[in-house]
Amino acid sequence: MTVEQMRAYDRALCPTALLLPYGTWLSLKWYEWGKLNPARTIRGAKENAEFDRWLEELVPSLNAINCECHAKLVSLRYNR
């Protein structure tokens, strides 16, 4: 998607907040985690769980986020 398309998608998904900055931040965290775990080149269930644990240790308040937009993001990430 172009940036404009992504912003339109973000607005449709979550009209009160744009998700593009969050997506960018999350991608950077995956990159950081990958540098710390170079043997982990595949993102399967095990790697997602390890990444989630690492991220929770890094930024504990993320699990405290409880809003409709965050619930949508989680459901998209895990295909729920």
N, C-alpha and C positions, 0 to 999 in steps of 0.2 A: 504494500500500500504506500501511497505517497503520504507525506506528513499531513496534508489536508484531509485525505481519506481517513487516516488514523484518528485525527481529531474528531471528525464526523462520527466515526465508529465509537469513539470514547463517549461523545455526548449522547449517543443513542443508548449506550450501555449504562452510563452513569451521568445523567444530565447535570448533577451538582458539582462534578469534579472531572478534570481531564486525567486520563490514566497514562498518557504517554510518558510523563516524567517518571512515574512509578515503574513502567515497563523498562525504561532506560536504566533506572537505578538497579532493578532486578537483574537485568542482563549484565551489568557491570559486576554485580555480586557473584553471578555464575562464573564470570571470567576470573575474578579473584579466587574463588573456590577451586576452579580448575587449575590455576597456577599452584595452589597448595596441594592439589591431588592430581598430579600429571598422569597417573596411571588410569584415572577415571575418564575415559574418552566417550563412553556411552552414557546417555542419560536415561537409565531405566528406573524402575521403582526403588531399587536399593540406593542409587545415586541421589534420587529425589529426596529420599528419607534422610540420607547423610547430609545433603545440602540444607534441608529444613532444620536439622539439629544444629548445624554450624551457624546458620542464620539466626536461629533463636538465641544462641549463646552470644552472638555478635550484637543483636538488636532485640532484646527480650520484649520490648513493648509491641512488636509486630503482632503477637498473638492477642494482644489486648484490643486490637482494632476490630470493632464489631459494627460494621455498617453494611448497608445493602450493596454498595459498590464492591466492598471487599469480598462479600459472599459470592457475588457474581464472578469476580476474578478467580477465587478459589475453585468455583465450579467449572470455570473454563479450563483452568490449569489441570485439574484432575478428571475432566470429562464427566462431571457428576450432573 
